[in-house]
Each structure stands twice: as C-alpha cells, then as structure tokens.
C-alpha cells in the first residue's frame, strides 16, 4: 500500500470511528473498529500500530475544520480587529453547530480530548501561534500598547475563553452569540494595553 493510500484509509477509518462513537456513545477501540469496518484486526493494527494512533486520527479530523478556518483568516487582508473577530467567531460558529447537532457525542469527544490533553496540545499551541501573529499585526496598527505579545495572548485568551472552550459552550450555549463576541473584540481594541488605569489601586484588598 502506498503512503497516499494508507493516509486515505487512515482518514476513512477515523471518520468511521467518529460515526460509531456517535452511534454507540462510547470510545471506539481498535477491536470495535475492526468489527464495524469489516477489516481484520491485523489490518487495523497495520494502520494504527498503537491504540493512541486511532485517537490521534480522530483528533486530526476533529481539528481539521478549525485549522482550515484559522489558515483562511490568516491569509485574508482584513484589518487586525476584523481578523481577530473572524479568527474566533468562525470557529465558534462551527463548534456550536456541531454541539447542537449532537450534544452527547460532542460531550463524549470533548471528554476524550480532555483526558488525553497532551495528545491534542499541539493544536492548542497552533492556535496560540496564529493568535500571536494577529497580536503582532494589531500592534503594528497601533493597538495593545505597552504589552508584550505573550501578555496580550494570555489576556485575550482569558477574555474570549467562553467562545473557545467546549465545556463553556456546553454550559452556556444560547447565552453566547456572535454579537457578544464582537462586543468583546471591539472592547479589546478600544482599550487593551499595558497601562495601569487605576483599577488595581494603590493598596492591598482588605475585608470590609
């Protein structure tokens, strides 16, 4: 089998694993996949030598639309504020549609990802890499003054966490909207900086 054929077979089986996960409501093991696909266990093991390889293939399919969205936004010639909104909004809309179409499967897949976070960390790191590029563009346009890129990255991620964390989507759902996200992004560009505006005060907190 050529590498291209093996890659296509891997992707086909990952898609089947996601479909079986939705139907059965459980994580699909190589044993289950062999039975569902009609392939021998030896054939499954040749494509997925370790059980973690099957999880990796499923994770790759899960994140593929997110990567496609991010790369499309990064390639656009939008101004920084609009680009940052699109960067989060398009992925949020995609994720919300998946959740609403099948909440149980969405929750199960998110749980699997949480329990194997180290195996999906690279996708999170990729999103942060792109976000750093967007922050640099915004700073070139005069925004986020007096902030190091890493500082701005941390602040922005905390401010939009409800639109990026699947657990938050499952809890809040219809309380989240593109309009609210747009207001958050507008607020970021209106005032996020490293300047001390006085909110932190000059003394420590104390009990009333």
Protein Blocks (a to p, Z undefined) as FASTA:
>chain_A
ZZklmmmmmmmmmmmmmmmmmmnopacdfklmmmmnopafklmmmmmmbfklmmmmmmmm
mmmmmmmmmmmmmmpccdfklmmmmmmmmmmmmmmmmmmmommlmmmmmmmmmmmmmmmm
mmmmmmmmmmmmmmmmmmmnopaihiafklmmmmmmmmmmmmmmmklmmmnmmmpcfklm
mmmmmmmmmmgcfbdehlnombdcddZZ
